[in-house]
Amino acid sequence: MNIVKASVLSTAFFLSGCAFDNSGSVNSFLAQEVRDATVACYKSHDGERLLLGSQYVWMTCNRWADAKARRSNL
């Protein structure tokens, strides 16, 4: 019985891969660009991290990077 379940699940898994849309790759590209810009911004604001806190600086840099990526139509 377990072999039948495993066969059905593995077949469904492999067949579902064909139904995927490549729009996820665009979203992952955008997310990677936002992450890279956020890290660069975060690293360049050492003093602010000490005064304001690292979480505040990270969130501010993340909002900035997200707005920048969306503005440039990535």
Sequence and secondary structure as in RCSB ss.txt:
>XXXX:A:sequence
MNIVKASVLSTAFFLSGCAFDNSGSVNSFLAQEVRDATVACYKSHDGERLLLGSQYVWMTCNRWADAKARRSNL
>XXXX:A:secstr
 HHHHHHHHHHHHHHHGGG  THHHHHHHHHHHHHHHHHHHHHT HHHHHHH HHHHHHHHHHHHHHHHHHTT 
